[in-house]
Amino acid sequence: MLAKQLGLLRRGAGFTQVQLAEKLGVTKQSVSNWENDNIMPSVEMLCKIADLFHVSTDFLLGRPAPSPQPGALIDATGLSAAHVEHIRLLVEDLRGL
């Protein structure tokens, strides 16, 4: 599941494998191996990936999310990191009203 999620997030953010590798401080081959489901990143790297894309490690691993309260969760799968950040800022602005 990580392979699929990582590929979707990377492409959604507009990153090449080389660009993602640079952001994470790894080789392009590492990113390629993760996306091809050849190897898994370390726990520390999994956390770094989750932080970069503003998602949970559970999301990266394909674990089901706990049932949220209605309206407490917005599915932004496939959106770019910039779009997700924009939505986050809009929500913060609305909370301030």
C-alpha positions in Angstrom: 0.0 0.0 0.0 2.9 2.4 0.7 4.1 2.1 -2.9 0.7 3.2 -4.2 0.2 6.0 -1.7 3.7 7.4 -2.1 3.4 7.5 -5.8 0.1 9.3 -5.6 1.4 11.8 -3.1 4.6 12.4 -5.1 2.9 13.0 -8.4 0.1 15.1 -6.7 2.8 17.3 -5.3 4.5 17.6 -8.7 7.7 16.0 -7.6 9.9 13.7 -9.7 11.5 10.8 -7.9 14.8 12.7 -7.9 13.2 15.8 -6.3 11.5 13.7 -3.6 14.8 11.9 -3.0 16.6 15.3 -2.5 13.9 16.5 -0.1 14.2 13.3 2.0 18.0 13.1 1.8 18.0 9.7 0.1 18.9 8.4 -3.4 16.5 8.3 -6.3 16.9 4.5 -6.2 15.5 4.4 -2.7 12.4 6.3 -3.8 12.1 4.0 -6.8 12.4 0.9 -4.6 9.7 2.2 -2.3 7.3 3.0 -5.1 7.9 -0.4 -6.8 7.3 -2.2 -3.4 10.8 -3.7 -3.4 11.7 -2.4 0.0 10.1 -0.4 2.9 11.6 2.7 4.3 12.7 2.8 7.9 10.3 3.9 10.6 12.2 7.2 10.8 12.0 7.7 7.0 8.3 6.8 7.1 7.7 9.6 9.6 9.7 12.0 7.5 7.6 11.2 4.4 4.4 11.6 6.4 5.6 15.0 7.6 6.6 16.1 4.2 3.2 15.3 2.7 1.2 16.3 5.8 -0.4 12.9 6.1 -0.3 10.2 8.8 1.9 7.1 8.8 -1.4 5.1 8.9 -2.5 6.8 5.7 0.9 5.9 4.0 0.5 2.3 5.1 -3.1 2.1 4.0 -4.5 1.5 7.5 -8.1 2.5 7.8 -8.7 5.8 9.6 -10.8 5.8 12.8 -14.4 6.8 12.3 -14.4 10.6 12.6 -17.2 12.7 13.8 -19.3 14.0 10.8 -17.4 16.9 9.2 -14.2 16.2 11.1 -12.3 14.8 8.2 -11.7 16.0 4.7 -10.4 13.6 2.1 -7.7 15.5 0.1 -6.3 12.4 -1.6 -4.7 13.3 -4.9 -4.5 17.0 -4.2 -1.1 18.7 -4.4 0.6 19.7 -1.2 -0.1 23.4 -2.1 -3.8 22.7 -2.4 -3.9 20.8 0.9 -2.1 23.7 2.6 -4.6 26.1 1.1 -7.5 24.1 2.4 -5.9 24.0 5.8 -5.6 27.8 5.9 -9.2 28.2 4.8 -10.3 26.0 7.7 -8.2 27.9 10.1 -9.8 31.2 8.8 -13.3 29.8 9.1 -12.6 28.7 12.7 -11.6 32.3 13.5 -15.0 33.7 12.5 
